[in-house]
Amino acid sequence: MKRLAPLVLVLLAGSAAAQQAQPTSPYYPAPPPQQAPTVQEGASTSGLSSPLPNAPAKVERTDVASDAEAQLFADARKIVWGRYAKVKGAKPGELTVTRKGALWTVKGRIDSAAPGTEGDWASIDGVVEKIAPGLVQIRGEVAFRVAKVEKGVPCKVGGLLNFKRSGKSQVWRLVEGDNPCDGARENFDLVHSKPPEKRPVPKRG
């Protein structure tokens, strides 16, 4: 311990001398720069567009690429709902295809009449965007109300809906027909049903 004491005193004395030798300055350790560093300017924020996609343009006319398909679809008057189609007592729903000038619209609903499914229904509402061979594209919404799914809250499929027909079939089936709530295949069909021709009643002689 006696040998270490002189060494400690020498180190302390050296440190004090170094501090006394340092020049005093109000800007220690260094004065501020005369000019702030330049920063690269970013791109102008004027004229920016929203990153979100634009809303789909309103359909003002139906693109009829097939007159034969259009004539067939004009008489689509029924809706068949595959979920209950094979249940005893099931009945088709009603569909209305309307032409206003160059624009076609569709609207319809089917209410389940099968025992134990009363209160369940499916509906469609939209405008026909395109009619092509074996294809009818409708921009709108199809809703499915099933009591045991989502506590009876309607599950909806919206946007551009594709209804396809094959061969000599007179049924257009919704391609996007999976129920978004439980994943079940609904098999939602629009069915051609031409009304019977009205024949004149023969006059009595």
C-alpha positions in Angstrom: 0.0 0.0 0.0 2.8 2.4 0.8 4.4 1.9 -2.6 1.1 2.6 -4.5 0.4 5.9 -2.7 3.2 7.9 -4.5 2.1 6.5 -7.9 -1.5 7.6 -7.4 -0.3 11.1 -6.4 1.7 11.4 -9.6 -1.2 10.4 -11.8 -3.6 12.9 -10.1 -1.0 15.6 -10.5 -0.6 14.8 -14.3 -4.3 14.9 -14.8 -4.7 18.3 -13.1 -1.9 19.7 -15.2 -3.5 18.5 -18.4 -6.8 20.2 -17.4 -5.0 23.5 -16.7 -3.2 23.3 -20.0 -6.5 23.1 -22.0 -7.5 26.5 -23.4 -10.9 27.8 -22.2 -13.5 28.3 -24.9 -17.3 29.1 -24.7 -17.8 26.8 -27.7 -15.9 23.8 -26.3 -15.4 21.3 -27.8 -15.9 23.1 -31.2 -17.5 26.3 -32.4 -20.8 25.9 -34.5 -20.4 25.8 -38.3 -20.8 29.0 -40.2 -23.4 27.4 -42.5 -25.8 24.4 -41.9 -25.2 21.4 -44.2 -27.3 21.4 -47.3 -30.1 18.9 -47.6 -31.2 17.4 -50.9 -34.7 18.5 -51.8 -37.3 15.8 -52.3 -39.9 15.5 -55.1 -42.7 18.1 -55.2 -45.9 17.0 -53.4 -48.2 19.0 -55.8 -50.3 17.2 -58.3 -50.1 13.8 -56.6 -52.8 11.2 -57.3 -54.4 8.9 -54.8 -52.7 5.4 -54.5 -56.2 3.8 -54.1 -57.8 2.5 -57.3 -60.5 4.6 -58.9 -64.1 3.6 -58.5 -65.4 1.6 -61.5 -67.0 3.8 -64.1 -70.8 3.9 -64.1 -72.2 1.5 -66.7 -74.2 3.6 -69.2 -74.8 1.0 -71.9 -74.7 -2.8 -72.2 -72.1 -4.2 -74.5 -74.0 -6.8 -76.6 -71.4 -8.9 -78.3 -73.9 -11.7 -79.2 -77.4 -11.0 -80.4 -78.3 -14.7 -79.9 -77.2 -14.7 -76.3 -79.0 -11.4 -75.7 -82.3 -12.7 -77.2 -82.0 -15.8 -74.9 -81.1 -13.8 -71.8 -84.0 -11.4 -72.4 -86.3 -14.2 -71.4 -84.5 -15.1 -68.2 -87.3 -15.0 -65.7 -86.4 -17.4 -62.9 -83.8 -17.8 -60.1 -82.8 -21.3 -58.9 -80.8 -21.5 -55.6 -78.8 -24.7 -55.4 -78.5 -24.7 -51.6 -82.2 -25.6 -51.4 -83.0 -26.7 -55.0 -83.3 -30.4 -54.1 -85.3 -29.9 -50.9 -88.9 -31.0 -51.1 -91.1 -27.9 -51.6 -88.4 -25.7 -53.1 -89.7 -23.2 -55.7 -87.8 -20.9 -58.1 -87.7 -17.2 -57.6 -88.6 -14.4 -59.9 -86.1 -12.5 -62.1 -86.8 -9.3 -64.0 -84.6 -8.3 -67.0 -85.3 -4.7 -68.0 -84.0 -2.8 -71.1 -83.9 0.9 -70.9 -82.5 2.2 -74.1 -79.1 0.6 -74.5 -78.8 -0.4 -70.8 -80.0 -3.7 -69.4 -80.7 -4.2 -65.7 -81.5 -7.2 -63.6 -83.3 -7.6 -60.3 -84.7 -10.6 -58.6 -85.2 -12.6 -55.4 -85.8 -16.2 -54.3 -87.4 -17.0 -50.9 -86.9 -20.5 -49.6 -90.2 -22.3 -49.1 -88.7 -25.6 -48.0 -89.7 -26.8 -44.5 -87.3 -25.5 -41.9 -85.7 -22.9 -44.2 -88.4 -20.3 -44.1 -86.9 -16.9 -43.9 -83.9 -17.7 -46.0 -83.5 -15.9 -49.3 -81.1 -14.9 -52.0 -81.3 -11.8 -54.3 -79.6 -10.1 -57.2 -79.5 -6.4 -58.2 -77.3 -4.9 -60.9 -76.7 -3.7 -64.4 -75.6 -5.9 -67.3 -72.2 -4.8 -68.4 -71.7 -7.3 -71.2 -73.5 -10.1 -73.1 -71.2 -12.4 -75.0 -71.6 -16.0 -76.2 -72.2 -18.1 -73.1 -71.5 -15.2 -70.8 -73.5 -12.5 -69.1 -71.5 -10.0 -66.9 -73.4 -8.1 -64.3 -72.0 -5.3 -62.2 -73.9 -5.4 -58.9 -74.6 -7.6 -55.9 -75.8 -11.0 -55.0 -76.8 -11.6 -51.4 -77.5 -14.9 -49.5 -79.4 -14.9 -46.2 -79.2 -18.2 -44.4 -80.4 -18.3 -40.8 -77.6 -20.7 -39.6 -74.8 -18.7 -41.2 -73.6 -15.5 -39.5 -76.7 -15.5 -37.3 -78.8 -14.7 -40.4 -76.9 -11.6 -41.5 -76.9 -11.5 -45.4 -73.6 -12.5 -46.9 -72.9 -10.6 -50.1 -70.8 -11.0 -53.3 -70.4 -7.7 -55.2 -68.6 -6.2 -58.1 -68.3 -7.6 -61.6 -70.2 -10.9 -61.5 -69.9 -13.5 -64.3 -72.8 -15.8 -65.2 -71.8 -18.6 -67.6 -73.8 -20.9 -69.8 -72.6 -23.9 -71.7 -73.8 -25.7 -74.8 -77.6 -25.8 -75.2 -78.2 -25.1 -71.6 -80.6 -22.2 -70.8 -79.1 -21.6 -67.4 -76.5 -19.0 -66.5 -74.6 -19.9 -63.3 -72.8 -17.4 -61.1 -69.1 -18.2 -61.3 -68.4 -16.3 -58.0 -71.1 -18.3 -56.3 -69.2 -19.4 -53.1 -70.8 -18.0 -50.0 -68.2 -15.5 -48.6 -69.2 -16.4 -45.0 -69.1 -20.2 -44.9 -67.5 -21.1 -48.2 -70.5 -23.2 -49.4 -71.1 -23.4 -53.1 -74.5 -21.7 -53.6 -75.1 -22.6 -57.3 -77.0 -19.4 -57.9 -78.6 -19.7 -61.4 -80.5 -17.4 -63.7 -82.9 -19.5 -65.8 -84.5 -18.8 -69.2 -88.3 -19.2 -69.1 -90.1 -17.9 -72.1 -93.8 -17.1 -71.2 -96.4 -19.2 -73.0 -97.8 -17.6 -76.1 -101.3 -16.2 -75.7 -103.6 -17.6 -78.3 -106.7 -15.7 -79.3 -109.9 -17.2 -77.9 -112.0 -18.5 -80.7 -115.2 -16.6 -81.3 -118.5 -18.4 -80.9 -120.6 -18.6 -84.0 
